[in-house]
């Protein structure tokens, strides 16, 4: 393995951004998205004519943020709308006939982060004389739903320069177009704090415009007066935020509402009017997140008992909470480096669930190729949802693995693997500055991992819930660093170990020091 210097690391990271860094001032105009102007002008007419408008979102972080953005915009212009997020357990995913019936007498429905496959619901809108505007970012099917306008950067003949954006970004660009068409003075930067949460949580590639929006959003997060964000800063006792803080701490808490109960709780939190309201909603979210963790542990354990040597893992349970199957799929991918699909039995006795992918394997294409066994599916390359009848489980499992046999083995390799060997002697504040200059890290710009050998363990102790995290003091050739291994499963017996790690700046009790985040003990 190549031994790296700080200069080597700078050169490797710089190679990731051959296109350079896109500035906020260089964002493409919203109108370059197909149907954007058509959608905006229809909404503007509805506002001028006093029509009843409804927003229909989704129950994940991206969908909740999308809904929160639209709701906040209409609140700013003092126009009443109805915002509805389907309940995962009562309504299922996205715009459906049931949702339309519950909305009642509306003139215009705008979907955010969903709708691109809602053929039945779109047809019902036509029958009822409701104009439907679909805004989405998921992979479009071959035949699009019959809607007044469809705004999705992935659809054919769309000239938008960056198709890999999340649903909340599509909603944000729609707000930008509306602002122009209505002749309003609205500062688009005020939405960036929660927009960054959606981009990170929906695992968008942190390159091009996504990088610049997340960078600006994280800075906004540190000074935002939005009650929900101000409360998060106070309860987390943090003043600076990184993409990892959003992805591993904040997003799961927001997501827990839709996973365990009802995503409208998360929407109420993000749109909270004051600090007290935010604290009340947050307490409930925290409780749901604890329930989510317990259920996740149970489902993961039962899933592991079904895993074989297949290329695509497909597991199913009778009573698994459908709100955690996507997370468990991610855990299986992390553990086995293979795509994973986790299914549970729904109230109709059919199987429904979520899948996650790895490396360059396109999960959506695999599902599309196996669609003869599915009652529904949707999503994108990295993540998807699906449903099927129980009697089709084994044929589906066999067929998707048959398709996966044709995929080159190298496509299954996670590109965020170790960059090389980095001795402790190279770890200093100059290295931290280099690493921070290429942040934020995430999809398509993974945080670098390094290898170190013959590391001496001076101290170790379990910390956190049930002592699940291992706190250590490590030394290599006289260089000593504090280190932590989250979710440790290694029974550490030796006083010398090899590790895969990431050096990070840590702030604790008003002191700043370099800490090593251990990713693997070899």
Order of alpha helices (4+ residues) and beta strands (2+ residues): alpha-alpha-beta-alpha-beta-alpha-beta-alpha-beta-beta-alpha-alpha-alpha-alpha-alpha-alpha-alpha-beta-alpha-beta-beta-alpha-beta-beta-alpha-beta-alpha-beta-beta-beta-beta-beta
